[in-house]
Amino acid sequence: MRVMSTATRESVPGVVSNDYPQARRLTREEFERAGELGLFGPEERLELIDGIVVRKMTPQNPPHASGIAFVERALRALELAGVHLRIQLPLALGTHAEPEPDIAVVDGDAADYTRDHPASARLVVEVSDTTRQFDRTNKASLYASAGIPEYWILDLPDRALEIMRDPAPRTGEPFGAHYRSVTRHTGTDSVRSLLSNRDIAVAALLPR
């Protein structure tokens, strides 16, 4: 994932003037309107993080695409009631954030979101290769600040699954929050989501 350049006064060495122009943050409404007006190319995969337009990795490589498919298959096999899966679709997390997680499990069904995107999720999953640091810091802090109770990172390079739970305020994080519980599981482990009492084999989520 590549973050589009946004200079601020504090990030420019030697610049101390208070007159230095600050970055212009977009709202979700402005971001969506720009897409409707065709200001973004139809092939671009973009999301809004703290008012900044971020380009997701594109095109997807086969392991990344397979990881999404394997996680989706495992979650659907749980036969969860009262929720549905959204694959790479937006979440409306406040005025300046509209991320598109690889998978989000949200309440209700698709018919509940014809007028606006879900404002939260029960579980969010990111399949991560080149974006691991961003997913562990900015994305984790964003999801925690939105009160999302469970966040998974499928770490493709190290063939592991990180599970984050118990969101809480934390000073110094990008969005002022993170997860109190962070556990890491390898391909020999089985895990359970907070949504189910059924096991999922981590190996079944990892592309071979």
VENNOR-V346425 format. One record per pair of residues at least 4 apart in sequence whose C-alpha atoms are under 7 Angstrom apart, sorted by the first residue. I is the first residue (numbers start at 1). J is the second residue. Records with the same first field share a line. If there is no record, write none. Layout:
# VENNOR-V346425
I: J + J
This chain:
# VENNOR-V346425
1: 55 + 56 + 57 + 130 + 131
2: 54 + 55 + 56
3: 54 + 55
4: 53 + 54
6: 23
7: 11 + 23
8: 12 + 22 + 23
9: 15 + 16 + 20 + 21 + 22
25: 51 + 52
26: 30 + 31 + 51 + 52 + 96
27: 31 + 51 + 95 + 96
28: 32 + 95 + 96 + 97 + 98
29: 33
30: 34
31: 35
32: 36
33: 37
34: 38 + 39
35: 39 + 40
40: 44
45: 55 + 56
46: 53 + 54 + 55 + 56
47: 53 + 54 + 55 + 98 + 99 + 100
48: 52 + 53 + 54 + 96 + 97 + 98 + 99
49: 53 + 54 + 96 + 97 + 98 + 99
50: 96 + 97
51: 96 + 97
60: 64 + 65
61: 65
62: 66
63: 67 + 207
64: 68 + 127
65: 69
66: 70 + 207
67: 71 + 127 + 205 + 206 + 207
68: 72 + 102 + 127
69: 73
70: 74 + 204 + 205
71: 75 + 205
72: 76
73: 77
74: 78 + 200
78: 198
82: 107 + 108
83: 105 + 106 + 107 + 108 + 109
84: 105 + 106 + 107 + 108 + 109
85: 103 + 104 + 105 + 106
86: 103 + 104 + 105
87: 102 + 103 + 104
88: 100 + 101 + 102 + 103
89: 100 + 101
90: 98 + 99 + 100 + 117
91: 98 + 99 + 100 + 117 + 118 + 119 + 120
92: 97 + 98 + 117 + 118 + 119
93: 97 + 98 + 119 + 120 + 146
101: 124 + 125 + 126
102: 125 + 126 + 127
103: 124 + 125 + 126
104: 121 + 123 + 124 + 125
105: 121 + 122 + 123 + 124
106: 121 + 122
107: 121
108: 112
113: 117 + 118
120: 146 + 148
121: 148
122: 148 + 149 + 150
123: 148 + 149 + 150 + 151
124: 150 + 151 + 152
125: 151 + 152 + 153
126: 152 + 153 + 154
127: 153 + 154 + 155
128: 132 + 153 + 154 + 155 + 156
129: 155 + 156 + 157
131: 135
132: 136
133: 137
134: 138 + 139
135: 139 + 140
136: 140
137: 141
138: 142 + 174
139: 143
140: 144 + 178
141: 145 + 173 + 174 + 175 + 176 + 177 + 178
142: 146 + 175
143: 147 + 148
144: 148 + 167 + 168 + 177 + 178 + 179
145: 175 + 176 + 177
147: 167
149: 165 + 166 + 167
150: 164 + 165
151: 163 + 164 + 165
152: 161 + 162 + 163 + 164
153: 161 + 162 + 163
154: 160 + 161 + 162
155: 159 + 160 + 161
156: 160
159: 186 + 187 + 206
160: 184 + 185 + 186 + 187
161: 184 + 185 + 186 + 202
162: 182 + 183 + 184 + 185
163: 182 + 183 + 184
164: 179 + 181 + 182 + 183
165: 179 + 180 + 181 + 182
166: 179 + 180 + 181
167: 177 + 178 + 179 + 180
168: 177 + 178 + 179 + 180
169: 176 + 177 + 178
170: 176 + 177 + 178
171: 176
172: 176
173: 177 + 178
185: 189
186: 202
187: 202 + 203
188: 202 + 203
189: 201 + 202
190: 199 + 200 + 201 + 202
191: 199 + 200 + 201 + 202
192: 196 + 197 + 198 + 199 + 200
202: 206
